[in-house]
């Protein structure tokens, strides 16, 4: 199957700092990528839809100024958590959609804000 | 609209069968099934695009009843490796490619 990578896999940062997470589709071009957030033992909550060359579409309740998304190319989307706080600690997962409608997930990034 | 999954959790013995259901209050374009192991990202199992479609590989299969806006995942002769949390993701006709996931069904297989 298609491969999606995320970097870093784990990050610990201090409260007030910003963290950037990268999501790459390695063997296909993805015009659309998605960012999800998952709390322990909970479902994946869609945060935003990232489209190459245009502004991301955020789900209701997600602060666009806090979670900055950039889809610079057909294989790369980035999520920047700005001025991170402990409540932003979570598992962030990206996914990329291929032409055949399948959506493949990256391995996830575990963010811990101290 | 988040799809509803049932049951919330299942405990089986190796070799037993299980059915996981996923239903939506909205008309669906597609249904996606994923399995997630603890601490890992979800792994794609299958996608169902057409009403009445049934798919499967190995001993895991799924059906999609478009009229009833529901899908079921069937695990036959379960193996220890089937343990994990199963999520259905649904795509509505008016949702611009977005997949919304249910709360998941935790499946635990005992030897």
Contacts between the chains, C-beta under 8 A, distances in Angstrom:
chain1	res1	chain2	res2	distance
A	1	B	44	6.5
A	32	B	97	5.7
A	34	B	98	7.2
A	34	B	99	7.4
A	36	B	101	7.9
A	42	B	103	7.5
A	43	B	2	7.7
A	43	B	87	6.6
A	43	B	101	5.1
A	43	B	102	6.5
A	43	B	103	4.7
A	43	B	104	5.5
A	44	B	42	7.0
A	44	B	87	6.8
A	44	B	101	4.7
A	45	B	101	7.9
A	46	B	98	6.1
A	46	B	99	7.4
A	46	B	100	6.3
A	46	B	101	7.7
A	49	B	96	7.0
A	49	B	97	7.1
A	49	B	98	6.0
A	57	B	96	7.6
A	93	B	41	5.4
A	93	B	42	7.4
A	97	B	97	6.4
A	101	B	30	6.5
A	101	B	47	6.1
A	101	B	49	6.8
A	102	B	32	8.0
A	102	B	44	6.2
A	102	B	47	5.8
A	103	B	32	6.5
A	103	B	44	7.1
A	103	B	89	7.7
A	103	B	99	6.0
A	104	B	44	6.0
A	105	B	34	7.5
A	105	B	41	4.5
A	105	B	42	5.1
A	105	B	43	7.5
A	105	B	44	7.4
A	106	B	41	6.2
A	107	B	40	7.2
A	107	B	41	4.9
A	108	B	40	7.5
A	108	B	41	4.5
